[in-house]
Structures are given as structure tokens and as C-alpha cells.
């Protein structure tokens, strides 16, 4: 919670490794699933289900992460104490 004299804060990790690991997993898992499907290690309905669930899961996780960051930036930009050189709201 912020007081009257405090600008809202965006929480960032001091070490970006966790964010990089999450992004790497989101990118590698669909490739691994596609490879396993191509080699026929998983077939039929199982392959279709895994592909759909993993695919949609990756998309949804990425969109939620992006939306969360965008909302944080918009709240900072809309604060009257934030200089225009730092952030502005697009019309």
C-alpha cells in the first residue's frame, strides 16, 4: 500500500534468473511436445490433448504476465507525481 507521498512501485526481482527460467520453459515445452508427437512417442487423442492444453497454457501465462506488468506501468504513468520524462499515458 502506498501513502500520499509515495509513488506506486513495480516489484522486480534482483536476479532476473527466475523470469528467464519461466520464459525459457514457456518456449521449450511446446517444442518438446511437438518433437514427441513427431516421433510418435505420444499419439492420437493424448497428443491432441497435450498439444492443446500446453499451447493454450503457454499463451495464457504469457498474456497474464504481460497484462500484470502493463497495469503496473499504467498506474505509475497515471500518477500526477510521475514526470512526463519517465512515463505518460497515451491518448
C-alpha positions as CSV (number, residue, x, y, z in Angstrom):
1,X,0.0,0.0,0.0
2,X,1.3,3.5,-0.8
3,X,1.0,6.6,1.3
4,X,0.1,10.1,0.0
5,X,3.8,10.9,-0.7
6,X,4.8,7.6,-2.3
7,X,4.6,6.7,-5.9
8,X,3.3,3.2,-6.7
9,X,6.1,0.7,-7.1
10,X,6.8,-2.1,-9.6
11,X,8.3,-5.1,-7.9
12,X,11.1,-6.7,-9.8
13,X,13.4,-9.5,-8.9
14,X,17.0,-8.5,-8.1
15,X,18.1,-11.6,-10.1
16,X,16.3,-12.0,-13.4
17,X,17.0,-15.7,-13.5
18,X,13.5,-16.7,-12.3
19,X,11.8,-14.7,-15.1
20,X,14.3,-16.0,-17.6
21,X,13.6,-19.6,-16.5
22,X,9.9,-19.1,-16.8
23,X,10.2,-17.7,-20.3
24,X,12.6,-20.5,-21.3
25,X,10.1,-23.1,-20.1
26,X,7.3,-21.4,-21.9
27,X,9.3,-21.6,-25.1
28,X,10.9,-25.0,-24.8
29,X,7.9,-27.1,-23.6
30,X,5.8,-26.7,-26.8
31,X,8.9,-27.7,-28.9
32,X,9.5,-30.8,-26.8
33,X,5.8,-31.8,-27.1
34,X,5.9,-31.2,-30.9
35,X,9.1,-33.3,-31.1
36,X,7.5,-36.2,-29.1
37,X,4.4,-36.0,-31.4
38,X,6.6,-36.1,-34.5
39,X,8.4,-39.2,-33.2
40,X,5.1,-40.8,-32.4
41,X,6.1,-41.2,-28.8
42,X,2.7,-39.8,-27.9
43,X,-0.2,-40.3,-30.4
44,X,-3.8,-39.8,-31.1
45,X,-6.0,-38.1,-28.5
46,X,-3.3,-37.9,-26.0
47,X,-1.1,-35.9,-28.4
48,X,-4.0,-33.6,-29.3
49,X,-5.0,-33.0,-25.7
50,X,-1.4,-32.3,-24.6
51,X,-0.8,-30.0,-27.6
52,X,-3.9,-28.0,-26.9
53,X,-3.5,-27.8,-23.1
54,X,0.2,-26.9,-23.3
55,X,-0.3,-24.5,-26.2
56,X,-3.2,-22.6,-24.6
57,X,-1.4,-22.7,-21.2
58,X,1.7,-21.0,-22.6
59,X,-0.4,-18.3,-24.4
60,X,-2.5,-17.6,-21.3
61,X,0.5,-17.5,-18.9
62,X,2.3,-15.1,-21.2
63,X,-0.7,-12.8,-21.6
64,X,-1.4,-12.7,-17.9
65,X,2.2,-11.8,-17.2
66,X,2.2,-9.0,-19.8
67,X,-1.2,-7.7,-18.6
68,X,0.1,-7.6,-15.0
69,X,3.2,-5.6,-16.0
70,X,1.1,-3.2,-18.2
71,X,-1.3,-2.5,-15.3
72,X,1.6,-1.7,-13.0
73,X,3.2,0.7,-15.6
74,X,-0.2,2.4,-16.3
75,X,-0.7,3.1,-12.6
76,X,2.7,4.7,-12.3
77,X,2.2,6.7,-15.5
78,X,-1.2,8.0,-14.3
79,X,0.2,9.2,-11.0
80,X,0.5,13.0,-11.2
81,X,3.8,12.9,-9.4
82,X,5.4,10.9,-12.2
83,X,7.4,13.2,-14.5
84,X,6.4,13.0,-18.2
85,X,10.0,12.1,-19.0
86,X,9.5,8.9,-17.1
87,X,6.1,7.8,-18.3
88,X,3.0,9.2,-19.9
89,X,-0.5,7.8,-20.8
90,X,-1.2,7.5,-24.5
91,X,-4.3,9.3,-25.6
